[in-house]
Amino acid sequence: MSKQYTTDPQTEEPQETRARIIAAASRVLATKGYDATTLREISREAQAAPGLVHYYFGGKDQLLVEALQAAGQQFHQRMQHLVRQIPDEQSLDAFLTQISERVEQDENIYRLRYESFSLGLHNALIAPAVSERLARRREEIGSVMGTILEKLARTEGVERSAVDLTILAALLLALFDGLALQKIMDASFDLEAAYSVLARMLRGLLVS
């Protein structure tokens, strides 16, 4: 007999339920794509009643945004912790290594991201949320790079004011997503070599 799930949100643990649904949505959306995914499939993957999915999120648009936001926040917190704990001179290389390795470790997140870009270009309802998420990602990258610059200033004489973090974050975001897309579409693409060149370029830009 299949397990029964209540649609009464009062009997659920809200944060656990939301997290389970978001995780399930990430898996199903990344595997099947936005158009082919149904809320019923997500609820089945999450082992949650369909009514709960509607109750917490309303529809696929919000679920896609929430899935990307949750993954982004978790990764940002990890990166901030990493660059604060690691020796100053290793902070830039460590950050870039984590970004590079994430392509294979969290490929589904990148697939969801590209799906959201396509939706944002063609769906006026989701476009503002996609734009907001891009802005948030620039802020997250800028925040981490700000910490890295402070650490480099102590070891390599970098002047924080010499670098516009807003522009730098926008450029890095484009590079990160573009390199990941090439690796996902072409398994033979040498992502490690590309990030090695990027590291040298950044050091040339940042280290005076």
MODELLER restraints for C-alpha pairs under 7 A, 6 or more apart:
rsr = mdl.restraints
at = mdl.atoms
rsr.add(forms.Gaussian(group=physical.xy_distance, feature=features.Distance(at['CA:5:A'], at['CA:48:A']), mean=5.85, stdev=0.5))
rsr.add(forms.Gaussian(group=physical.xy_distance, feature=features.Distance(at['CA:5:A'], at['CA:49:A']), mean=5.22, stdev=0.5))
rsr.add(forms.Gaussian(group=physical.xy_distance, feature=features.Distance(at['CA:6:A'], at['CA:49:A']), mean=6.07, stdev=0.5))
rsr.add(forms.Gaussian(group=physical.xy_distance, feature=features.Distance(at['CA:7:A'], at['CA:49:A']), mean=5.53, stdev=0.5))
rsr.add(forms.Gaussian(group=physical.xy_distance, feature=features.Distance(at['CA:7:A'], at['CA:51:A']), mean=5.19, stdev=0.5))
rsr.add(forms.Gaussian(group=physical.xy_distance, feature=features.Distance(at['CA:7:A'], at['CA:52:A']), mean=5.46, stdev=0.5))
rsr.add(forms.Gaussian(group=physical.xy_distance, feature=features.Distance(at['CA:9:A'], at['CA:52:A']), mean=6.75, stdev=0.5))
rsr.add(forms.Gaussian(group=physical.xy_distance, feature=features.Distance(at['CA:20:A'], at['CA:46:A']), mean=5.67, stdev=0.5))
rsr.add(forms.Gaussian(group=physical.xy_distance, feature=features.Distance(at['CA:21:A'], at['CA:43:A']), mean=6.89, stdev=0.5))
rsr.add(forms.Gaussian(group=physical.xy_distance, feature=features.Distance(at['CA:21:A'], at['CA:46:A']), mean=5.13, stdev=0.5))
rsr.add(forms.Gaussian(group=physical.xy_distance, feature=features.Distance(at['CA:22:A'], at['CA:63:A']), mean=6.61, stdev=0.5))
rsr.add(forms.Gaussian(group=physical.xy_distance, feature=features.Distance(at['CA:22:A'], at['CA:66:A']), mean=6.87, stdev=0.5))
rsr.add(forms.Gaussian(group=physical.xy_distance, feature=features.Distance(at['CA:22:A'], at['CA:67:A']), mean=5.30, stdev=0.5))
rsr.add(forms.Gaussian(group=physical.xy_distance, feature=features.Distance(at['CA:23:A'], at['CA:67:A']), mean=6.99, stdev=0.5))
rsr.add(forms.Gaussian(group=physical.xy_distance, feature=features.Distance(at['CA:24:A'], at['CA:42:A']), mean=5.91, stdev=0.5))
rsr.add(forms.Gaussian(group=physical.xy_distance, feature=features.Distance(at['CA:24:A'], at['CA:45:A']), mean=5.52, stdev=0.5))
rsr.add(forms.Gaussian(group=physical.xy_distance, feature=features.Distance(at['CA:24:A'], at['CA:46:A']), mean=5.04, stdev=0.5))
rsr.add(forms.Gaussian(group=physical.xy_distance, feature=features.Distance(at['CA:25:A'], at['CA:42:A']), mean=5.45, stdev=0.5))
rsr.add(forms.Gaussian(group=physical.xy_distance, feature=features.Distance(at['CA:25:A'], at['CA:63:A']), mean=6.78, stdev=0.5))
rsr.add(forms.Gaussian(group=physical.xy_distance, feature=features.Distance(at['CA:26:A'], at['CA:67:A']), mean=5.88, stdev=0.5))
rsr.add(forms.Gaussian(group=physical.xy_distance, feature=features.Distance(at['CA:27:A'], at['CA:108:A']), mean=7.00, stdev=0.5))
rsr.add(forms.Gaussian(group=physical.xy_distance, feature=features.Distance(at['CA:28:A'], at['CA:37:A']), mean=6.82, stdev=0.5))
rsr.add(forms.Gaussian(group=physical.xy_distance, feature=features.Distance(at['CA:28:A'], at['CA:42:A']), mean=6.47, stdev=0.5))
rsr.add(forms.Gaussian(group=physical.xy_distance, feature=features.Distance(at['CA:29:A'], at['CA:37:A']), mean=6.11, stdev=0.5))
rsr.add(forms.Gaussian(group=physical.xy_distance, feature=features.Distance(at['CA:29:A'], at['CA:112:A']), mean=6.84, stdev=0.5))
rsr.add(forms.Gaussian(group=physical.xy_distance, feature=features.Distance(at['CA:30:A'], at['CA:108:A']), mean=5.26, stdev=0.5))
rsr.add(forms.Gaussian(group=physical.xy_distance, feature=features.Distance(at['CA:30:A'], at['CA:111:A']), mean=5.72, stdev=0.5))
rsr.add(forms.Gaussian(group=physical.xy_distance, feature=features.Distance(at['CA:30:A'], at['CA:112:A']), mean=5.36, stdev=0.5))
rsr.add(forms.Gaussian(group=physical.xy_distance, feature=features.Distance(at['CA:39:A'], at['CA:60:A']), mean=6.87, stdev=0.5))
rsr.add(forms.Gaussian(group=physical.xy_distance, feature=features.Distance(at['CA:40:A'], at['CA:50:A']), mean=5.90, stdev=0.5))
rsr.add(forms.Gaussian(group=physical.xy_distance, feature=features.Distance(at['CA:43:A'], at['CA:49:A']), mean=5.93, stdev=0.5))
rsr.add(forms.Gaussian(group=physical.xy_distance, feature=features.Distance(at['CA:43:A'], at['CA:50:A']), mean=5.30, stdev=0.5))
rsr.add(forms.Gaussian(group=physical.xy_distance, feature=features.Distance(at['CA:43:A'], at['CA:53:A']), mean=6.47, stdev=0.5))
rsr.add(forms.Gaussian(group=physical.xy_distance, feature=features.Distance(at['CA:57:A'], at['CA:63:A']), mean=6.05, stdev=0.5))
rsr.add(forms.Gaussian(group=physical.xy_distance, feature=features.Distance(at['CA:61:A'], at['CA:126:A']), mean=6.38, stdev=0.5))
rsr.add(forms.Gaussian(group=physical.xy_distance, feature=features.Distance(at['CA:65:A'], at['CA:129:A']), mean=6.81, stdev=0.5))
rsr.add(forms.Gaussian(group=physical.xy_distance, feature=features.Distance(at['CA:68:A'], at['CA:109:A']), mean=6.98, stdev=0.5))
rsr.add(forms.Gaussian(group=physical.xy_distance, feature=features.Distance(at['CA:68:A'], at['CA:113:A']), mean=6.98, stdev=0.5))
rsr.add(forms.Gaussian(group=physical.xy_distance, feature=features.Distance(at['CA:76:A'], at['CA:140:A']), mean=6.32, stdev=0.5))
rsr.add(forms.Gaussian(group=physical.xy_distance, feature=features.Distance(at['CA:79:A'], at['CA:95:A']), mean=6.74, stdev=0.5))
rsr.add(forms.Gaussian(group=physical.xy_distance, feature=features.Distance(at['CA:80:A'], at['CA:144:A']), mean=5.84, stdev=0.5))
rsr.add(forms.Gaussian(group=physical.xy_distance, feature=features.Distance(at['CA:83:A'], at['CA:91:A']), mean=5.14, stdev=0.5))
rsr.add(forms.Gaussian(group=physical.xy_distance, feature=features.Distance(at['CA:83:A'], at['CA:95:A']), mean=6.85, stdev=0.5))
rsr.add(forms.Gaussian(group=physical.xy_distance, feature=features.Distance(at['CA:83:A'], at['CA:148:A']), mean=6.66, stdev=0.5))
rsr.add(forms.Gaussian(group=physical.xy_distance, feature=features.Distance(at['CA:88:A'], at['CA:151:A']), mean=4.90, stdev=0.5))
rsr.add(forms.Gaussian(group=physical.xy_distance, feature=features.Distance(at['CA:88:A'], at['CA:152:A']), mean=6.23, stdev=0.5))
rsr.add(forms.Gaussian(group=physical.xy_distance, feature=features.Distance(at['CA:88:A'], at['CA:155:A']), mean=6.85, stdev=0.5))
rsr.add(forms.Gaussian(group=physical.xy_distance, feature=features.Distance(at['CA:89:A'], at['CA:152:A']), mean=6.39, stdev=0.5))
rsr.add(forms.Gaussian(group=physical.xy_distance, feature=features.Distance(at['CA:89:A'], at['CA:155:A']), mean=6.46, stdev=0.5))
rsr.add(forms.Gaussian(group=physical.xy_distance, feature=features.Distance(at['CA:91:A'], at['CA:148:A']), mean=5.98, stdev=0.5))
rsr.add(forms.Gaussian(group=physical.xy_distance, feature=features.Distance(at['CA:92:A'], at['CA:148:A']), mean=6.18, stdev=0.5))
rsr.add(forms.Gaussian(group=physical.xy_distance, feature=features.Distance(at['CA:93:A'], at['CA:199:A']), mean=6.72, stdev=0.5))
rsr.add(forms.Gaussian(group=physical.xy_distance, feature=features.Distance(at['CA:100:A'], at['CA:195:A']), mean=6.99, stdev=0.5))
rsr.add(forms.Gaussian(group=physical.xy_distance, feature=features.Distance(at['CA:103:A'], at['CA:180:A']), mean=5.85, stdev=0.5))
rsr.add(forms.Gaussian(group=physical.xy_distance, feature=features.Distance(at['CA:116:A'], at['CA:130:A']), mean=6.59, stdev=0.5))
rsr.add(forms.Gaussian(group=physical.xy_distance, feature=features.Distance(at['CA:117:A'], at['CA:130:A']), mean=6.93, stdev=0.5))
rsr.add(forms.Gaussian(group=physical.xy_distance, feature=features.Distance(at['CA:119:A'], at['CA:126:A']), mean=6.85, stdev=0.5))
rsr.add(forms.Gaussian(group=physical.xy_distance, feature=features.Distance(at['CA:120:A'], at['CA:126:A']), mean=5.54, stdev=0.5))
rsr.add(forms.Gaussian(group=physical.xy_distance, feature=features.Distance(at['CA:120:A'], at['CA:127:A']), mean=4.00, stdev=0.5))
rsr.add(forms.Gaussian(group=physical.xy_distance, feature=features.Distance(at['CA:120:A'], at['CA:130:A']), mean=5.91, stdev=0.5))
rsr.add(forms.Gaussian(group=physical.xy_distance, feature=features.Distance(at['CA:121:A'], at['CA:127:A']), mean=6.61, stdev=0.5))
rsr.add(forms.Gaussian(group=physical.xy_distance, feature=features.Distance(at['CA:138:A'], at['CA:169:A']), mean=5.25, stdev=0.5))
rsr.add(forms.Gaussian(group=physical.xy_distance, feature=features.Distance(at['CA:138:A'], at['CA:170:A']), mean=5.79, stdev=0.5))
rsr.add(forms.Gaussian(group=physical.xy_distance, feature=features.Distance(at['CA:138:A'], at['CA:173:A']), mean=6.69, stdev=0.5))
rsr.add(forms.Gaussian(group=physical.xy_distance, feature=features.Distance(at['CA:141:A'], at['CA:169:A']), mean=5.48, stdev=0.5))
rsr.add(forms.Gaussian(group=physical.xy_distance, feature=features.Distance(at['CA:142:A'], at['CA:165:A']), mean=5.43, stdev=0.5))
rsr.add(forms.Gaussian(group=physical.xy_distance, feature=features.Distance(at['CA:142:A'], at['CA:166:A']), mean=6.30, stdev=0.5))
rsr.add(forms.Gaussian(group=physical.xy_distance, feature=features.Distance(at['CA:142:A'], at['CA:169:A']), mean=5.00, stdev=0.5))
rsr.add(forms.Gaussian(group=physical.xy_distance, feature=features.Distance(at['CA:149:A'], at['CA:158:A']), mean=6.81, stdev=0.5))
rsr.add(forms.Gaussian(group=physical.xy_distance, feature=features.Distance(at['CA:149:A'], at['CA:160:A']), mean=6.20, stdev=0.5))
rsr.add(forms.Gaussian(group=physical.xy_distance, feature=features.Distance(at['CA:150:A'], at['CA:160:A']), mean=6.82, stdev=0.5))
rsr.add(forms.Gaussian(group=physical.xy_distance, feature=features.Distance(at['CA:152:A'], at['CA:158:A']), mean=5.91, stdev=0.5))
rsr.add(forms.Gaussian(group=physical.xy_distance, feature=features.Distance(at['CA:153:A'], at['CA:159:A']), mean=6.21, stdev=0.5))
rsr.add(forms.Gaussian(group=physical.xy_distance, feature=features.Distance(at['CA:156:A'], at['CA:207:A']), mean=6.40, stdev=0.5))
rsr.add(forms.Gaussian(group=physical.xy_distance, feature=features.Distance(at['CA:157:A'], at['CA:207:A']), mean=6.88, stdev=0.5))
rsr.add(forms.Gaussian(group=physical.xy_distance, feature=features.Distance(at['CA:157:A'], at['CA:208:A']), mean=6.54, stdev=0.5))
rsr.add(forms.Gaussian(group=physical.xy_distance, feature=features.Distance(at['CA:158:A'], at['CA:206:A']), mean=6.35, stdev=0.5))
rsr.add(forms.Gaussian(group=physical.xy_distance, feature=features.Distance(at['CA:158:A'], at['CA:207:A']), mean=5.29, stdev=0.5))
rsr.add(forms.Gaussian(group=physical.xy_distance, feature=features.Distance(at['CA:158:A'], at['CA:208:A']), mean=5.81, stdev=0.5))
rsr.add(forms.Gaussian(group=physical.xy_distance, feature=features.Distance(at['CA:182:A'], at['CA:189:A']), mean=6.76, stdev=0.5))
rsr.add(forms.Gaussian(group=physical.xy_distance, feature=features.Distance(at['CA:183:A'], at['CA:189:A']), mean=5.37, stdev=0.5))
rsr.add(forms.Gaussian(group=physical.xy_distance, feature=features.Distance(at['CA:183:A'], at['CA:191:A']), mean=6.50, stdev=0.5))
